Amino acid sequence: MGFRCGIVGLPNVGKSTLFNALTETQAAQAANYPFCTIEPNVGNVGVPDARLDTLAKIAGSQKIIPTQLGFVDIAGLVRGASKGEGLGNQFLGNIREVDAIIHVLRCFENDDIQHVDNRVDPLSDADTVETELMLSDLESLEKRVPAAAKKATSGDKEAKAMASVLGQALELLREGKPARLTQPKDDEEERLFKQAQLLTAKPVLYVCNVEEESAATGNAHSARVFEKAKAEGAEAVVVSAAIEADLIGMDSEERLAFLAELGLHETGLNRVIRAGYDLLHLLTFFTVGPKEARAWTVHQGAKAPEAAGEIHSDMQRGFIRAETIAFDDFVALGGEAGARDAGKLRQEGKEYIVKDGDVMHFKFNV
């Protein structure tokens, strides 16, 4: 299962610089003019998790393989994108394909870097992007909801549920609110709502791109963004894309020393990755052995067979049971043998809901 976060924002806010730093490559060309990014660049990034190193050390694993999160660098948006202005149609299509939106907002002053509106106002920038997404959803639903309502009169249960849940989303959009505030009343409406792939239904993380001096504390611009995020029930993090770019190519000791000089304990990118992971309501389980210690990703609420399927579809199809050890027990008891002897290795069946940090071994038969 691949999870992807789309990095969006107005031109010249630092999207491609952030993407380059995330993937530690120069895969995305960063330049000081609009539409530098035309085709979306995609990079997979390891999710930082100190637990994986601990497990590998206990088990003597030869390899350490973190779970990954995909990031997509999407072309800058301009007003009128919902009507095809700039690279509008392509931009909106790229967003439709991701699971969550990482919205980069310019929170720094720099006369040498052009802003499309010739001023720095992150809240206005956020509104510009959100408005274009809402206009696109509005246009879509104003066609789909009447069609579903008409079909529902013939007794079609799915059409009735679709008219109900998408009608609720349409009303929110007409009030200037995003579709993610829609509240489906049952599993069927939830399924149909997700199937609609509305742009404003996707979870959003605001990334405040600040100047180097504000990387540790933020600034007045980022404070306004945090207030906006709190009011929306969204998340926000502070990052200096310039600092993250400077870290590319440094070894771990050099990075720590460089960050310490700036009053930072970790990279801003680690915060972005973890926030993106949380935004998608994901959790991590582990498989551990002498060959490798590996982290895997599933949605919160996933059952054991679904977790097995992340490793191989045959494991899910022929699932028998999952031998499971809680992370804390694995560490405290020195590994699988100690956990087994202490009665902390559990045999879990098909209805077991995976917990974050579970160390699992699957039994299956195909």
Backbone torsions as a table, in degrees:
resi	resn	phi	psi	omega
1	MET	NA	124.9	179.4
2	GLY	-106.0	132.8	177.7
3	PHE	-113.0	130.7	-175.5
4	ARG	-128.0	135.5	175.7
5	CYS	-109.4	127.9	178.3
6	GLY	-91.0	127.3	178.2
7	ILE	-90.0	114.8	-176.0
8	VAL	-126.1	170.5	178.6
9	GLY	154.6	175.9	175.4
10	LEU	-69.8	164.3	176.2
11	PRO	-60.4	146.5	172.8
12	ASN	65.0	35.7	174.6
13	VAL	-104.2	-6.8	178.2
14	GLY	110.0	15.2	-177.6
15	LYS	-60.0	-52.3	-175.5
16	SER	-70.2	-34.1	176.0
17	THR	-62.6	-42.1	178.0
18	LEU	-64.8	-43.7	179.5
19	PHE	-61.0	-45.1	179.0
20	ASN	-57.8	-43.5	-179.2
21	ALA	-68.5	-38.8	178.7
22	LEU	-59.4	-46.3	-176.1
23	THR	-91.4	-3.0	-179.2
24	GLU	52.5	39.4	175.7
25	THR	-136.3	177.2	170.7
26	GLN	-110.1	38.5	-176.3
27	ALA	-63.1	-32.6	179.1
28	ALA	-103.3	124.1	178.6
29	GLN	-69.6	125.8	178.9
30	ALA	-107.5	120.9	-179.0
31	ALA	-146.4	159.3	-173.0
32	ASN	-91.4	59.4	171.2
33	TYR	-157.8	151.7	-177.0
34	PRO	-62.7	150.3	176.6
35	PHE	65.2	26.2	172.5
36	CYS	-58.8	-39.3	177.7
37	THR	-96.8	116.4	-178.9
38	ILE	-110.2	-56.7	173.5
39	GLU	-87.8	136.7	-178.8
40	PRO	-68.2	130.5	174.5
41	ASN	-89.3	142.5	-178.3
42	VAL	-123.3	132.8	177.2
43	GLY	-139.0	139.3	176.1
44	ASN	-99.7	133.5	-173.1
45	VAL	-123.2	133.2	176.6
46	GLY	-67.5	134.3	178.8
47	VAL	-82.8	118.4	-178.0
48	PRO	-63.2	131.2	-178.4
49	ASP	-156.1	104.9	-177.1
50	ALA	-62.6	-22.9	-179.4
51	ARG	-62.0	-32.7	-177.7
52	LEU	-64.9	-41.4	177.5
53	ASP	-63.6	-39.9	179.4
54	THR	-62.6	-45.6	179.9
55	LEU	-63.7	-42.0	-179.3
56	ALA	-63.3	-39.4	179.9
57	LYS	-65.0	-43.3	-179.9
58	ILE	-64.6	-42.5	-175.8
59	ALA	-86.7	-7.9	-177.5
60	GLY	65.6	35.8	-176.7
61	SER	-68.4	137.9	179.9
62	GLN	-74.7	-32.6	-178.2
63	LYS	-124.7	150.8	173.4
64	ILE	-122.9	121.1	-176.6
65	ILE	-124.7	106.4	-179.7
66	PRO	-74.0	159.4	170.2
67	THR	-73.3	160.5	-173.2
68	GLN	-125.7	155.5	175.6
69	LEU	-128.3	134.1	-179.2
70	GLY	-90.2	139.5	175.6
71	PHE	-122.3	134.9	-179.0
72	VAL	-117.4	122.7	178.6
73	ASP	-88.6	110.0	-172.6
74	ILE	-104.9	144.3	-177.4
75	ALA	-53.9	147.6	179.9
76	GLY	-63.2	142.2	-178.5
77	LEU	-97.8	150.1	173.3
78	VAL	-129.2	165.6	177.1
79	ARG	-58.5	139.8	-179.0
80	GLY	92.7	3.4	-179.2
81	ALA	-58.3	-36.3	-179.2
82	SER	-65.2	-18.1	177.1
83	LYS	-104.9	9.3	177.0
84	GLY	95.9	4.4	179.5
85	GLU	-65.0	150.1	-179.0
86	GLY	59.3	-125.2	176.1
87	LEU	-107.6	33.8	-169.9
88	GLY	-50.6	-53.9	-175.7
89	ASN	-62.5	-40.2	179.1
90	GLN	-67.3	-42.6	179.0
91	PHE	-57.8	-49.7	-176.8
92	LEU	-66.4	-36.7	177.5
93	GLY	-64.5	-39.4	178.9
94	ASN	-65.5	-39.1	179.2
95	ILE	-66.1	-37.2	-178.0
96	ARG	-59.9	-24.9	-174.7
97	GLU	-89.2	-6.0	-178.5
98	VAL	-101.4	164.5	-176.6
99	ASP	-89.9	-26.5	-178.9
100	ALA	-151.4	160.8	-177.1
101	ILE	-112.7	124.8	171.9
102	ILE	-99.9	105.7	-173.0
103	HIS	-97.0	105.5	-179.0
104	VAL	-83.5	127.6	-179.1
105	LEU	-120.1	133.3	178.8
106	ARG	-74.2	116.9	179.1
107	CYS	-123.0	33.9	179.2
108	PHE	-137.0	151.4	177.0
109	GLU	-99.7	131.5	176.6
110	ASN	-162.1	108.9	-176.3
111	ASP	-67.5	-17.5	-177.9
112	ASP	-83.0	-12.5	-179.1
113	ILE	-112.2	117.7	-175.5
114	GLN	-66.2	138.3	170.3
115	HIS	-111.3	137.5	-174.9
116	VAL	-58.8	-27.2	179.0
117	ASP	-106.6	8.2	177.1
118	ASN	57.4	34.3	173.8
119	ARG	-162.4	156.2	179.7
120	VAL	-104.3	110.7	179.9
121	ASP	-150.3	88.9	-174.3
122	PRO	-60.5	-32.2	-179.9
123	LEU	-69.5	-38.1	176.6
124	SER	-66.3	-40.5	177.9
125	ASP	-60.9	-44.2	179.8
126	ALA	-61.4	-41.7	-179.8
127	ASP	-65.4	-36.0	179.2
128	THR	-60.5	-48.5	-179.3
129	VAL	-66.6	-47.6	-178.4
130	GLU	-60.7	-40.1	-179.7
131	THR	-62.1	-43.4	179.7
132	GLU	-64.7	-37.4	177.8
133	LEU	-67.4	-41.7	179.9
134	MET	-66.3	-39.7	179.3
135	LEU	-63.3	-38.8	178.1
136	SER	-64.7	-45.4	178.2
137	ASP	-64.1	-40.4	-178.7
138	LEU	-61.2	-46.2	180.0
139	GLU	-61.2	-40.9	179.9
140	SER	-64.8	-47.8	-174.6
141	LEU	-73.1	-27.8	179.0
142	GLU	-67.3	-15.9	174.5
143	LYS	-96.1	-39.9	-172.6
144	ARG	-77.7	-37.7	-176.3
145	VAL	-65.8	-47.9	177.5
146	PRO	-60.6	-36.8	179.5
147	ALA	-64.9	-42.3	179.5
148	ALA	-67.6	-40.4	-179.4
149	ALA	-63.8	-39.5	178.7
150	LYS	-64.8	-43.0	179.9
151	LYS	-66.7	-33.1	-178.3
152	ALA	-64.6	-26.7	-178.9
153	THR	-66.4	-18.1	179.1
154	SER	-86.4	-0.1	178.5
155	GLY	98.2	5.7	179.3
156	ASP	-69.7	112.5	-175.7
157	LYS	-65.7	-40.0	-179.7
158	GLU	-66.1	-41.8	178.4
159	ALA	-62.9	-37.0	178.6
160	LYS	-64.2	-44.8	178.8
161	ALA	-65.4	-38.6	179.9
162	MET	-65.8	-43.3	178.8
163	ALA	-62.1	-35.7	-179.6
164	SER	-68.2	-54.6	-173.6
165	VAL	-73.9	-40.0	179.0
166	LEU	-74.9	-26.2	174.4
167	GLY	-65.8	-38.0	176.5
168	GLN	-63.9	-42.8	178.7
169	ALA	-63.6	-39.5	179.9
170	LEU	-62.5	-42.3	179.0
171	GLU	-62.8	-40.7	177.6
172	LEU	-61.2	-44.9	-179.1
173	LEU	-64.0	-38.3	178.2
174	ARG	-65.6	-24.7	176.4
175	GLU	-88.0	2.8	-179.5
176	GLY	81.2	22.1	-179.4
177	LYS	-113.6	148.3	-178.4
178	PRO	-71.0	153.9	-178.0
179	ALA	-66.7	-18.9	-178.5
180	ARG	-66.0	-11.0	176.4
181	LEU	-82.5	-4.5	177.6
182	THR	-62.2	142.5	-179.3
183	GLN	-122.1	91.1	177.5
184	PRO	-59.1	141.7	-173.9
185	LYS	-88.0	-15.7	179.1
186	ASP	-154.7	179.1	-176.8
187	ASP	-61.8	-36.2	-179.1
188	GLU	-66.4	-44.7	176.9
189	GLU	-64.7	-37.4	177.1
190	GLU	-60.0	-44.2	179.7
191	ARG	-62.9	-45.9	-178.5
192	LEU	-67.8	-35.1	178.7
193	PHE	-65.2	-45.1	178.0
194	LYS	-64.2	-39.8	-178.9
195	GLN	-62.3	-27.2	-178.8
196	ALA	-67.8	-20.7	177.9
197	GLN	53.0	46.1	178.3
198	LEU	-71.1	138.6	-176.1
199	LEU	-65.4	-40.8	-177.0
200	THR	-84.5	5.2	174.7
201	ALA	-87.8	-13.8	-176.6
202	LYS	-75.9	140.7	177.5
203	PRO	-64.7	149.1	-174.5
204	VAL	-125.5	136.0	170.5
205	LEU	-118.3	123.4	176.8
206	TYR	-87.6	127.5	175.9
207	VAL	-109.8	114.6	-179.8
208	CYS	-88.0	108.4	180.0
209	ASN	-87.2	106.5	-175.0
210	VAL	-109.1	169.1	175.4
211	GLU	-72.5	162.5	-174.0
212	GLU	-53.6	-41.4	-175.4
213	GLU	-65.8	-19.8	-176.6
214	SER	-105.4	7.9	-174.2
215	ALA	-61.9	-33.5	-176.5
216	ALA	-84.4	-32.2	-171.7
217	THR	-117.8	-13.8	-172.8
218	GLY	80.2	-177.3	179.3
219	ASN	-143.1	-172.0	-176.7
220	ALA	-62.2	-38.0	178.3
221	HIS	-63.2	-47.6	-177.5
222	SER	-67.6	-31.0	178.5
223	ALA	-61.8	-37.8	178.2
224	ARG	-66.7	-37.4	179.2
225	VAL	-66.6	-40.3	179.3
226	PHE	-63.1	-37.1	176.8
227	GLU	-63.8	-42.2	178.0
228	LYS	-61.7	-46.7	-179.3
229	ALA	-61.2	-42.8	180.0
230	LYS	-61.8	-42.1	-179.1
231	ALA	-65.7	-29.2	-177.8
232	GLU	-92.4	-7.5	-173.3
233	GLY	73.0	23.1	179.7
234	ALA	-99.2	-176.3	180.0
235	GLU	-118.4	157.5	176.5
236	ALA	-147.6	147.1	175.1
237	VAL	-137.0	156.0	177.6
238	VAL	-104.0	132.3	179.2
239	VAL	-142.3	144.5	167.0
240	SER	-106.7	104.2	-178.0
241	ALA	-60.4	-31.5	179.3
242	ALA	-64.5	-43.0	177.4
243	ILE	-64.1	-45.4	-178.5
244	GLU	-61.1	-36.2	178.1
245	ALA	-66.8	-37.1	179.3
246	ASP	-65.8	-25.2	-177.8
247	LEU	-76.5	-17.0	-178.7
248	ILE	-60.4	129.5	178.0
249	GLY	93.2	-13.5	178.2
250	MET	-79.0	146.8	173.2
251	ASP	-81.1	175.0	-172.3
252	SER	-61.0	-39.9	-179.3
253	GLU	-67.2	-41.6	178.4
254	GLU	-63.4	-39.6	179.7
255	ARG	-62.5	-47.6	-178.2
256	LEU	-60.8	-42.0	179.9
257	ALA	-65.3	-43.3	-179.7
258	PHE	-63.6	-44.4	180.0
259	LEU	-65.7	-40.0	-179.7
260	ALA	-60.8	-38.5	178.7
261	GLU	-61.5	-28.2	-178.1
262	LEU	-95.1	3.2	-179.7
263	GLY	76.8	24.6	-178.5
264	LEU	-110.9	144.5	-179.6
265	HIS	-97.9	-22.9	179.1
266	GLU	-152.6	169.3	179.2
267	THR	-72.6	151.9	175.3
268	GLY	-65.6	-28.9	-179.3
269	LEU	-64.1	-36.7	176.8
270	ASN	-59.5	-39.6	178.9
271	ARG	-66.6	-39.2	179.0
272	VAL	-64.1	-45.0	-178.1
273	ILE	-63.3	-47.3	-179.3
274	ARG	-65.1	-39.2	179.6
275	ALA	-65.5	-39.2	177.0
276	GLY	-63.8	-38.3	178.8
277	TYR	-64.8	-45.2	178.7
278	ASP	-67.1	-36.2	-178.1
279	LEU	-58.6	-34.4	-177.9
280	LEU	-90.0	4.2	179.6
281	HIS	56.8	52.5	-179.8
282	LEU	-103.5	161.4	171.4
283	LEU	-139.7	165.5	-175.6
284	THR	-115.6	134.4	166.8
285	PHE	-122.6	164.6	-172.8
286	PHE	-125.8	149.8	164.5
287	THR	-119.7	134.7	-171.9
288	VAL	-135.0	134.9	176.6
289	GLY	-164.3	-179.3	-178.3
290	PRO	-65.7	-28.5	-179.7
291	LYS	-78.1	-44.1	-178.6
292	GLU	-156.7	151.9	167.7
293	ALA	-111.4	125.9	-171.8
294	ARG	-136.3	140.4	176.7
295	ALA	-101.3	144.0	-179.4
296	TRP	-131.2	158.7	-176.3
297	THR	-119.0	135.5	168.9
298	VAL	-140.4	163.3	173.6
299	HIS	-69.2	148.1	171.6
300	GLN	-58.5	134.9	-177.7
301	GLY	94.9	-3.1	179.5
302	ALA	-67.3	144.8	177.4
303	LYS	-93.7	165.5	-173.6
304	ALA	-53.7	-44.2	179.9
305	PRO	-60.9	-34.9	178.4
306	GLU	-66.3	-39.1	176.8
307	ALA	-63.8	-41.9	178.1
308	ALA	-60.3	-36.8	179.9
309	GLY	-66.4	-22.0	175.9
310	GLU	-66.1	-29.0	179.7
311	ILE	-82.9	-47.7	177.2
312	HIS	-162.4	139.3	-178.7
313	SER	-60.2	-31.3	178.4
314	ASP	-63.2	-33.4	179.8
315	MET	-66.4	-37.3	178.2
316	GLN	-72.9	-42.4	-178.0
317	ARG	-64.2	-39.6	-177.2
318	GLY	-107.0	24.2	-175.4
319	PHE	-55.7	132.5	175.2
320	ILE	-111.3	-56.9	178.7
321	ARG	-162.7	168.8	178.4
322	ALA	-124.0	122.6	172.5
323	GLU	-81.7	120.7	-168.6
324	THR	-128.7	134.7	176.4
325	ILE	-129.6	130.5	175.3
326	ALA	-65.5	145.3	-177.9
327	PHE	-53.7	-47.8	-177.7
328	ASP	-61.2	-37.9	178.7
329	ASP	-68.7	-40.5	179.5
330	PHE	-59.2	-43.3	-178.7
331	VAL	-71.5	-48.4	-176.1
332	ALA	-63.1	-31.1	-175.2
333	LEU	-103.0	9.4	172.0
334	GLY	74.5	22.9	175.7
335	GLY	118.3	-171.2	-174.1
336	GLU	-62.4	-44.9	-177.0
337	ALA	-61.8	-45.1	179.7
338	GLY	-64.2	-39.9	179.1
339	ALA	-66.1	-39.1	179.0
340	ARG	-63.9	-46.6	-178.9
341	ASP	-62.6	-32.2	-178.3
342	ALA	-87.6	2.1	179.8
343	GLY	74.2	22.3	-179.1
344	LYS	-99.2	-1.0	173.8
345	LEU	-91.2	117.8	-173.9
346	ARG	-104.6	146.0	173.8
347	GLN	-97.5	110.3	-176.2
348	GLU	-110.8	142.8	-178.0
349	GLY	-98.2	-162.9	-172.2
350	LYS	-65.5	-24.0	-176.3
351	GLU	-93.3	0.2	-178.6
352	TYR	-67.3	130.6	177.1
353	ILE	-93.0	120.6	-175.5
354	VAL	-63.6	137.4	178.1
355	LYS	-107.8	148.4	179.2
356	ASP	-58.9	128.5	178.7
357	GLY	94.7	-4.5	178.6
358	ASP	-58.7	135.9	170.7
359	VAL	-100.5	120.7	-168.2
360	MET	-127.6	146.9	172.3
361	HIS	-134.5	125.8	-172.1
362	PHE	-102.6	135.2	172.7
363	LYS	-101.4	131.3	-178.7
364	PHE	-150.2	163.2	-179.6
365	ASN	-147.4	118.1	176.8
366	VAL	-118.6	NA	NA
